[in-house]
Amino acid sequence: MKKRILKVAIAGNPNSGKTTIFNSLTGTRQKVANYPGVTVEKKEGKFNCSGYEFHAVDLPGTYSLTVSSEDERVARDFLLEENPDVIVDVVDASNFERNAYLTSQLLELGRPLVLVLNMSDRAASMGQKLDLAMISELLGCEVVETVGSRGCGISALKEAILRASFSSRIPNAVDYGQEIGDAVSTIASKIDAASEKSSSVRHKSRWFAVKLLEAERGIDEKLAGFTGSAAKGIYEEARRMADGIEGHHGAPMDILIAERRHGFAAGLYREVQISAPAYVKGGFSESIDDILTHRIFGIPLFFAIMYAVFYITFTLSEFPMRLIEGGIGWIAESIEILWPAESMLKSLVIDGMISGVGGVMVFLPNIALLFMCISILEDSGYMARVAFIMDKLMHKIGLHGKSFIPMVIGFGCSVPAIVATRTLENRRDRLATIFVIPLMSCGARLPIYTLIIPAFFPESWRPKVLWIIYFVGIVLAVAVIKLLRVSVLKGDSSPFVMELPPYRMPTLSGILIHMWERSKLYLKKAGTLILAVSIIMWFLTSYPRPVFNPAMEAGSRQDSEVILQAVALKSSIAGKIGAAIEPAIKPLGFDWRIGTALIGAFAAKEVFVSQMSIIFSLEGEGVSSMTEVLQRFYSPLVGVCVMLFCLIGFPCFATLVMTRKETGSTKWAIFQVVGLTALAYVVTFAVYQFGQAFGIGLI
Amino acid sequence: MTTLNMIKPGEHAVVCGVSGPIRRRLTEMGFVRGACVYVRRVAPLGDPMEIRFSGYSLSIRKHEAADISVERVSP
C-alpha cells in the first residue's frame, strides 16, 4: 500500500521563530533572522513521524491573511488552494495576544490546526503562564509548547501534527457577535448549498463568508472558482448585508471585523492566562534601545557600527585572503611545473580558469565576514532599528528605511547586496534599490582607483579624490532613484508600519549557518558562472593568435614574455573590439587600450587593472611601473574619466546575473546594464568635454 | 481632533478611529478603537515614531500616524 504524504503548512507572525521551528522539524538548514520579512520565498522540507512522511511548507511570516502585501497573498493562496492536511500556527508565547490575531483567521480555514507556543522559556521567565488545556478546548486544536532555538518540544510537535492530520477535528470559529455572526452564517450556508458537488470548499465557507463581507479585493473571482455561477448572487447578497451593518455601526465592515478579531484575541488571552507577565519598565531591550536609537547618539552610533562592520570585513580578512591567494598561486605554479609543454590548453587552465576563479575566490573571506556581521545585526534585532533610524532620509529619496542596508552592503559587493534586498516588501522599492546598488562603489573597483589616483594626484589629494568618487556614486544613485520614481516605477513606496522586535542574543549556530549558506552561494557562483565567463574572456583575449612572429615585433625589447602576451592581446578579439569601439569612446578620452581593458572589466571590475598592465607591457619601453606608463600616456582628466566610467557603467556580469535571478526579470537586468552604461557615457562625456574646454586636468 | 502624530514621546493615548488608504493594515497591526498606545520615542531625524502597545513596539511614519485619531490620556 502506498503511503500518503501529508502536507503541513507552517504559518505565523514575523519574529515568532517560525523559521527556527521549520528548521528543527525538517532539519534543512536555512537562514534564521528576526528582521521582518526575511522569509519571502516558499521553503519546503520533509520529515517523518511514526512511519508517516510529512511535507512541510514554511509560509511567509504575516500578521494577517488579507492581501495587503505580497507575502500575505502568497500565504493565503497556499492555505486556500493547496489544502494542507494540517496548519501549524507558530505563536510567540511572550506576545500571545497580538499573535492570536492571525490565529483567529487560521481557525476559519477549516483545516486541523496545531498551535505552537514558541519561545515559551522567555514567556515563562517573564512570569507568564498559560492554560494549554483551556486553549485547546476553546480553539478546538492541538497545543504544543516549544523553545525553537534549543529544539525543545519538537518531538511533541511532530506527534501533535500526526494526531491532528488524522483527526477530523475542525477548529472552532471566531464569534463575531450577533449581527455579523448571523450574516456570516447566512452567507456560509448559501456557499455550502451552491458548492454541493465540490467538497474542497466545504469547511471554507465561513472563511469566504467573512471575506465577502469585508469585500476583499478579488474575493468574488476566488469564490467563482469554487461555486461557479452562483458566486455573483452570493457576492451581491453579502454586499447588501454589509451595507446594512455598516450603516448601523457607522464604520466600514473590514474595520468592524478586524476589531472583532482583536476582541477575540484579547478575550482568549484573558481566558487562558493563569498568571500575567510582569512588565518591567526599562527592561533590557528598552535600555539598549534608549542608547541605540538615541536622538543625538543614535546616528553616530549607527555609523560607528557600520565602520566596525567594514573594519572587520576588510581588515580581519586580510590574512585568510593572503592564504587563499598563496594557495591559488601554488596550484598555478604546480601545474606550470608538472605540465612543461606550452600549449593553448595549458594557458586556458592557468590564465583562464585558475586566475579567473581564483580572483573571485580571494574575496571569500570578505563575503563570509561581511555576512557574519550582517547576521549578527539581523538576528539581534538591530537591523529593524537601522531602518527606523534611516527611514526619514531614505523616504526623502523615495525609498524605504530597509533599503539602506542593501545599499551599504553594496560598498562591499553588489552580489550579496542584491540578495539583501529581499527584506523589502514593496516590489517597486526593491527594483529601484537593486537598480542603483552597482552605483555604490564596490570593493572590486578599489584596485582601479588605487592604480589611477596615485598616478595623477599628489599625496595630499588622494584621499579626497577617493571620497569624491564614492560620493559621486551616492549622488548619482539618489538622482537615478528619483528618475525611476517618476518614470517606470511610479507609485507610493510602501507604508512604514514595521515591528521593532525585542533585542535577542544571536545564537552562534545561527550565525555560522548564515555564513556558510552565503559562502556556499558565492563559491557556487565562482564554480559555475565565473568559470564560464573566465573561459569566454580567455578566448576573447587569446584568439585569434597573432599571425606574425611576436618575437620579431618584440624585437630587442626585454621582458619578452610579457610583450608576447601584449602582442597577443592586441591582435585578439578583445583587442579588435577595443580598437573598433575607439571612435565611440574617443569623446570620453579613452583609446583602444582602455576600451580593451573595459571589456575585461565586464567579467569583474578588478580585471581592468590586469588587462591594462598586459596591454602596456607592449608600449612600456624603458619604464618600470604602471604609474609612469599612465602618466606618460594619459592626462589626469582621462584618469578621472576612467574611474567615473568604471564606477557607473557596466555592472559586472555576476551583478547582472544576480539582478536577473532576484527580480525574476531579464528585462530589468538588461535595463540595468543599458541604463547605467548610458548614464556612465553621458557623465564621462560631460566631464571630459568640460575638462577639455576649460583646460582642467590636462597635464 | 487629535491624531497620533501629535502625541509627544512619553505620552499615552487611546485610539478613537483609523482612516486613510492603509486603514486596514493599521487596524490589523492593532490600532483598533479603544487600544491604549504609548509613544516611546521619535527617530533621531524626527520621523518615524515608535509606538508601544500591548507588549510590542511598532514603528510608523508621522504621515501615517496622522490617519489615526486618538485622545490623549494620562497613564
Interface residues (C-beta under 8 A of the other chain):
Chain A: Y63 S64 T66 S68 S94 N95 E97 R98 Y101 A251 P252 D254 I255 A258 E259 H262 P277 Y279 D289 T293 H294 R295 I296 G298 I299 A384 A387 F388 I389 M390 D391 K392 L393 H395 G401 P495 F496 V497 M498 E499 L500 P501 P502
Chain B: G17 V18 I22 R23 R24 R25 L26 T27 E28 M29 G30 V32 R33 A35 R40 R41 V42 A43 P44 L45 G46 D47 P48 E50 S54 G55 Y56 S57 L58 S59 I60 R61 E64
